[in-house]
Amino acid sequence: MPMTGSPVRPKALNSATLALLIALTAALLPQPASADPVQTLATSHKSPFNCGKTFNANNWSPGHNPSGSLDWQDYGSDDINGETVRATASGTAYFYDEGNTSYGKWVEVRHSDGTRTRYAHLATMARAAGGSLSVSQGTSIGTVGSTGGSTAPHLHYEQRTSTGAMDTSPTVDGVTVSLGQKKAITSTNACGSNPYTPEEVCGTGYAVIDSAALTGGRTYLLYNTSNGYNCAVTLKTTNVGSPSSMSAFLEPEGETRTTNAGSFGYYAGPIRLSAPGQCVKWGGSIGSSSYTSPFEHCG
């Protein structure tokens, strides 16, 4: 027997027993809560402007609310006021109007991966507040303005994760703009394809009832059953975004023809005329290719 107070030397543990004790101890210890997975924006975004347009993207810090949002502003002599605003990725657009406060007129596009983008202080929107629209990357959703709590024309733009959190270093057209940075970004959005549809150009309630092919595009006749109006529009399918000679016209029988002609990058028109119970002549042109219908669609 050892003397009282003498230390007792424990038996040595073999490796298997030691490993078991370590495992049991770890199992009994309180476990840390699982960290939330890092939210990333998997969707690839393009600039919210027409192909070839260059504007400054400002990620103000500190003081911008919410932090990480971009203010798109003039670049050089290019004035952003009134510029077409396009969806930076496909999804469903929802339209809001907060009047003279906060975002003013604004759009949120919800993308297929659960992420969202916001476009605020718009002058005009493609749908009335409360409406929605399925959009492709490049679809026009409004124009730049200064509504709400804005002091000068610009586009307020946000990229948000599926939980609603801000991405504070958003990437557009392959360019990342981190907090405190300002970068000039040239848009590649809507390059090479026409982001517009005849229905979008003519507006809510219009549906295509006829069309004719042109070299480089197509001319369309649409009708709105709710108000008896026809609409004529010509859309490009080649050289999209590059202004060139185009036209669209509409002529209710017995009335003067109305024509929209000029140098356009995407479409000519729309021409909307009331023609309930009347035949109409319609058509358009792209360069030297043209189409003129007979008087038809008498309804």
Secondary structure, DSSP 8 states (H G I E B T S, - for coil): ---TT---------HHHHHHHHHHHHHHS-------------S----SS-TT-EEEEE---SS-SSTT-EEEE-BTTB--TT-EEE-SS-EEEEEEE-TTSTT-EEEEEE-TTS-EEEEEEEEEESS-TT-EEEE-TT-EEEEEB--SS-SSSBEEEEEE-TTS-B-SS-EETTEE--TT-EEEEE--TT-SS----HHHHH-TTEEEEEEEEETTEEEEEEEETTTTEEEEEEEESSSTTS-EEEEEEEEETTS--EEEEEEESSEEEEEEEE-TT--EEEEEEETTEEEE--SB---
